[in-house]
Amino acid sequence: MPQTGPKKRRTIPLPTDYSNVLDFTNLEGNLEANKEIIQKVTLEKPFESKHFNNVTHYYSISTLPGLFFIPNPFTNNQQKHWIQTCIKEYPIGNPNNITNLEGNKKLFDTWTAEIMPNLRWSSLGYHFQWTPRTYEEEKQSEFPSEMQELVGDFAKIIGIEMKAQAAIVNYYPNPKCQMGAHVDDAELDMSKPIVSVSFGNTVVFLMGGRTKETPPTALFIRSGDVVIMSGESRYCFHSIPRMLADTVPDFLKEVNEDDTQDWKDCQAYISNARINMNCRQVMLGAEQEKEQNQ
């Protein structure tokens, strides 16, 4: 009878401790040390926009200068609108838009559910050139005017004028998807912020410093939340190490009899996924260009 070694015990992973993650939806639930660094900024008057509910306040973090957080300002229908636009229009609505599946010509002819598990990003406006890490005048498509208005309004809330010229729509089709640590510093005009809008599952977002040696700060980003990176935060490493499965809002899980087929397609995707629109101004504005030429 062959000898057998000791049986291997199955390792049961310990539950993840999220107690140190900043939570702007449940301010009182934060650790005392985290409460001290969360700063509420109340506007003199509510900011009005046709793209979202009136915004009366936003948050900054004392240890992360230039980073601002606007808790979900969207109505349920507005969230659905942007989710459907990201899924049904931005990958296929403009033949000059670029995706990670650009070699698949069917992508630009018609939408099919089979495409979505493999779709990771869609580039709108100026297309970021991944290898040289540059933007080029001749490599761009028309930037969606509705998204430009939306992003411009969010920037105005924190007192900055910007004209979004480029966006990368990131698709996270399942809870295993992550985003590695990186810095967005290829834009000619780094004085303008990056406006990031998320829909779907909750994620843990890490914001570090100018080097990877800086310990990062973790915060939850939920469906509809807006993160604005300006100033110093533009030069800092950030990442998405964890998506929390089955955390989409209930209204995104529901399917109603009167829903359109387009929305039913989108609901089937977003029910345990995430979509993120991150937008930026690439080229120098007229004033900055004038200053640079002096």
C-alpha positions as CSV (number, residue, x, y, z in Angstrom):
1,M,0.0,0.0,0.0
2,P,1.6,3.3,-1.1
3,Q,2.5,5.8,1.6
4,T,0.5,9.0,1.7
5,G,1.5,12.3,3.3
6,P,-0.5,14.3,5.7
7,K,-3.7,15.7,4.2
8,K,-3.5,19.4,3.2
9,R,-5.9,21.6,5.1
10,R,-8.0,23.9,3.0
11,T,-7.1,27.5,3.8
12,I,-10.2,29.6,4.4
13,P,-9.4,33.3,3.5
14,L,-10.2,35.8,6.1
15,P,-12.8,38.4,5.4
16,T,-11.3,41.7,4.0
17,D,-11.2,44.5,6.6
18,Y,-12.6,47.7,5.0
19,S,-12.8,49.7,8.3
20,N,-10.0,52.1,7.1
21,V,-11.6,52.9,3.8
22,L,-13.1,56.4,3.6
23,D,-16.8,56.2,3.1
24,F,-18.6,59.4,1.9
25,T,-22.0,57.7,2.0
26,N,-21.8,56.8,5.7
27,L,-19.7,59.6,7.3
28,E,-20.4,58.5,10.8
29,G,-19.2,55.0,10.1
30,N,-15.7,56.2,9.4
31,L,-12.8,55.7,11.8
32,E,-12.2,58.7,14.0
33,A,-8.9,59.3,12.3
34,N,-10.6,59.3,8.9
35,K,-13.3,61.7,10.1
36,E,-10.6,64.2,10.9
37,I,-9.3,64.3,7.3
38,I,-12.7,64.5,5.5
39,Q,-13.6,68.1,4.9
40,K,-17.1,69.1,3.8
41,V,-17.2,72.1,1.4
42,T,-20.6,73.8,1.3
43,L,-21.4,75.9,-1.8
44,E,-22.8,79.4,-1.3
45,K,-25.8,78.4,-3.4
46,P,-26.8,75.1,-5.0
47,F,-25.1,74.3,-8.3
48,E,-27.8,73.7,-10.9
49,S,-27.3,71.5,-14.0
50,K,-29.6,69.8,-16.4
51,H,-27.5,66.7,-16.2
52,F,-27.8,66.0,-12.4
53,N,-29.6,67.0,-9.3
54,N,-28.6,70.3,-7.5
55,V,-25.3,69.9,-5.7
56,T,-25.0,71.7,-2.4
57,H,-21.7,70.4,-1.2
58,Y,-18.7,68.2,-2.0
59,Y,-15.8,66.8,0.0
60,S,-12.0,67.2,0.1
61,I,-9.4,65.2,2.0
62,S,-6.8,67.2,3.9
63,T,-4.1,64.6,3.2
64,L,-4.8,64.5,-0.5
65,P,-4.6,68.1,-1.9
66,G,-6.5,68.6,-5.1
67,L,-8.7,65.5,-4.8
68,F,-12.5,66.2,-4.6
69,F,-15.4,63.9,-4.1
70,I,-19.1,64.5,-5.1
71,P,-21.4,61.8,-3.8
72,N,-23.9,60.5,-6.4
73,P,-25.8,63.5,-7.7
74,F,-27.7,61.6,-10.4
75,T,-31.3,60.5,-10.5
76,N,-31.9,56.8,-11.1
77,N,-32.9,57.5,-14.7
78,Q,-29.9,59.7,-15.3
79,Q,-27.6,56.8,-14.2
80,K,-29.5,54.5,-16.5
81,H,-29.0,57.0,-19.4
82,W,-25.2,57.2,-18.9
83,I,-24.9,53.4,-18.5
84,Q,-26.8,52.8,-21.7
85,T,-24.9,55.5,-23.6
86,C,-21.6,54.0,-22.5
87,I,-22.7,50.5,-23.6
88,K,-24.7,51.1,-26.7
89,E,-23.3,54.3,-28.2
90,Y,-19.7,55.1,-27.2
91,P,-18.2,51.8,-28.4
92,I,-20.0,51.9,-31.8
93,G,-21.7,55.3,-32.3
94,N,-18.6,56.9,-34.1
95,P,-16.5,54.8,-36.4
96,N,-13.5,56.9,-35.4
97,N,-13.8,56.0,-31.7
98,I,-11.2,53.5,-30.6
99,T,-11.6,50.5,-28.3
100,N,-9.4,47.6,-27.3
101,L,-11.4,45.6,-29.8
102,E,-10.8,47.9,-32.8
103,G,-9.7,45.0,-34.9
104,N,-13.2,43.6,-34.6
105,K,-15.0,45.4,-37.4
106,K,-18.4,44.1,-36.2
107,L,-18.0,46.4,-33.2
108,F,-18.7,49.4,-35.4
109,D,-21.6,47.8,-37.4
110,T,-23.9,46.5,-34.7
111,W,-24.0,45.9,-31.0
112,T,-24.0,42.4,-29.6
113,A,-23.9,41.2,-26.0
114,E,-21.1,38.8,-26.9
115,I,-18.8,41.8,-27.4
116,M,-19.2,43.2,-23.8
117,P,-17.2,40.6,-21.8
118,N,-14.1,41.4,-23.9
119,L,-14.6,45.2,-24.1
120,R,-12.2,47.0,-21.7
121,W,-12.1,50.6,-22.9
122,S,-13.4,53.0,-25.5
123,S,-11.5,56.2,-26.3
124,L,-13.4,59.3,-27.3
125,G,-12.1,62.6,-28.6
126,Y,-8.3,62.8,-28.6
127,H,-7.1,59.2,-28.5
128,F,-4.4,58.5,-26.0
129,Q,-1.4,56.7,-27.7
130,W,-0.6,54.0,-25.2
131,T,3.0,53.2,-26.2
132,P,4.5,56.7,-26.6
133,R,2.0,58.0,-24.0
134,T,1.1,61.1,-26.1
135,Y,-1.9,62.7,-27.8
136,E,-1.7,63.7,-31.4
137,E,-3.9,66.2,-33.4
138,E,-4.5,63.8,-36.3
139,K,-5.7,61.0,-34.0
140,Q,-9.0,62.1,-32.6
141,S,-12.8,61.8,-33.1
142,E,-15.6,64.1,-32.3
143,F,-16.0,64.5,-28.5
144,P,-19.6,63.9,-27.3
145,S,-21.1,67.3,-26.5
146,E,-23.3,65.9,-23.8
147,M,-20.3,64.5,-21.9
148,Q,-18.5,67.7,-22.4
149,E,-21.3,69.6,-20.8
150,L,-21.5,67.1,-17.9
151,V,-17.8,67.3,-17.2
152,G,-17.7,71.0,-17.5
153,D,-20.4,71.4,-14.9
154,F,-18.7,69.1,-12.4
155,A,-15.4,71.1,-12.8
156,K,-17.3,74.4,-12.2
157,I,-18.5,73.1,-8.9
158,I,-14.9,73.1,-7.6
159,G,-14.3,76.5,-9.3
160,I,-12.5,75.4,-12.5
161,E,-13.3,76.1,-16.1
162,M,-12.5,73.2,-18.4
163,K,-13.4,71.9,-21.9
164,A,-13.2,68.1,-22.0
165,Q,-11.5,67.0,-25.1
166,A,-10.7,63.3,-24.4
167,A,-12.2,60.5,-22.4
168,I,-11.5,56.9,-21.8
169,V,-14.6,54.8,-20.8
170,N,-13.4,51.9,-18.8
171,Y,-15.4,48.7,-18.7
172,Y,-15.1,46.3,-15.8
173,P,-17.3,43.3,-16.9
174,N,-16.9,41.3,-13.7
175,P,-15.8,41.7,-10.0
176,K,-12.3,40.3,-10.7
177,C,-11.4,43.3,-12.8
178,Q,-8.8,45.8,-11.4
179,M,-6.9,48.8,-12.5
180,G,-3.1,48.9,-11.8
181,A,-1.3,51.9,-10.2
182,H,-0.6,54.6,-12.7
183,V,-0.3,58.4,-13.2
184,D,-2.3,60.4,-15.8
185,D,0.2,63.0,-16.8
186,A,0.3,63.0,-20.6
187,E,-2.0,66.0,-21.1
188,L,-0.3,69.2,-22.3
189,D,-2.6,71.1,-19.8
190,M,-2.1,69.6,-16.4
191,S,-3.7,72.6,-14.8
192,K,-7.1,71.1,-15.7
193,P,-8.6,68.3,-13.7
194,I,-9.6,64.8,-14.5
195,V,-13.3,64.2,-13.9
196,S,-14.1,60.6,-13.2
197,V,-17.7,59.3,-13.0
198,S,-18.6,55.7,-12.0
199,F,-21.6,53.5,-12.4
200,G,-22.3,49.9,-11.2
201,N,-20.5,48.0,-8.5
202,T,-18.7,49.7,-5.6
203,V,-14.9,49.7,-5.8
204,V,-12.0,50.5,-3.5
205,F,-10.0,53.4,-4.9
206,L,-6.4,54.0,-3.8
207,M,-4.8,57.4,-4.1
208,G,-1.1,57.6,-3.3
209,G,1.6,60.1,-3.9
210,R,4.2,61.0,-6.6
211,T,6.0,57.7,-6.0
212,K,4.8,54.3,-5.2
213,E,6.5,54.5,-1.8
214,T,3.8,56.8,-0.5
215,P,1.2,54.8,1.5
216,P,-2.1,55.2,-0.3
217,T,-5.4,56.4,1.1
218,A,-8.4,54.1,0.3
219,L,-12.0,55.3,-0.4
220,F,-15.2,53.7,-1.6
221,I,-16.6,54.8,-5.0
222,R,-20.2,53.8,-5.4
223,S,-22.5,54.0,-8.4
224,G,-23.0,57.6,-9.5
225,D,-20.1,59.0,-7.4
226,V,-17.8,61.6,-9.0
227,V,-14.1,61.9,-8.2
228,I,-12.2,65.0,-9.4
229,M,-8.4,65.0,-9.5
230,S,-6.8,68.4,-9.8
231,G,-3.6,70.2,-8.7
232,E,-1.2,68.0,-6.8
233,S,-3.4,64.9,-7.2
234,R,-2.9,65.0,-11.0
235,Y,0.7,63.8,-10.4
236,C,-0.1,61.0,-8.0
237,F,-0.4,57.3,-8.4
238,H,-3.9,55.8,-8.1
239,S,-5.5,52.4,-8.7
240,I,-8.6,50.2,-8.3
241,P,-7.4,47.1,-6.5
242,R,-10.8,45.7,-5.6
243,M,-14.4,45.6,-6.9
244,L,-17.1,44.5,-4.4
245,A,-19.3,41.9,-6.1
246,D,-23.1,42.4,-6.1
247,T,-23.0,46.0,-4.8
248,V,-24.9,47.7,-7.7
249,P,-27.9,49.7,-6.4
250,D,-31.2,47.8,-6.4
251,F,-32.7,49.9,-9.2
252,L,-30.0,48.7,-11.5
253,K,-30.9,45.1,-10.7
254,E,-34.6,45.4,-11.6
255,V,-36.1,44.6,-14.9
256,N,-39.6,46.1,-15.6
257,E,-42.1,45.0,-18.2
258,D,-42.0,48.5,-19.9
259,D,-38.2,48.6,-20.1
260,T,-36.8,48.9,-23.6
261,Q,-34.8,46.0,-25.1
262,D,-31.8,48.4,-25.1
263,W,-32.0,48.9,-21.4
264,K,-32.6,45.2,-20.7
265,D,-29.3,44.5,-22.6
266,C,-27.5,47.1,-20.5
267,Q,-29.1,45.9,-17.3
268,A,-27.9,42.4,-17.9
269,Y,-24.3,43.7,-18.2
270,I,-24.2,46.3,-15.3
271,S,-26.0,44.0,-12.8
272,N,-22.6,42.8,-11.5
273,A,-20.1,45.1,-13.4
274,R,-18.8,48.6,-13.4
275,I,-18.3,51.4,-16.0
276,N,-16.1,54.4,-15.4
277,M,-15.9,57.6,-17.6
278,N,-12.7,59.6,-17.0
279,C,-12.5,62.8,-18.9
280,R,-9.8,65.5,-19.3
281,Q,-8.8,68.6,-21.3
282,V,-5.8,67.6,-23.4
283,M,-4.6,70.8,-25.2
284,L,-3.8,74.1,-23.7
285,G,-6.5,76.7,-23.5
286,A,-6.1,80.0,-25.3
287,E,-4.8,81.8,-22.2
288,Q,-2.3,79.1,-21.3
289,E,-1.1,78.9,-25.0
290,K,-0.5,82.7,-25.0
291,E,1.4,82.6,-21.7
292,Q,3.6,79.7,-23.0
293,N,4.5,81.7,-26.2
294,Q,5.5,84.8,-24.4
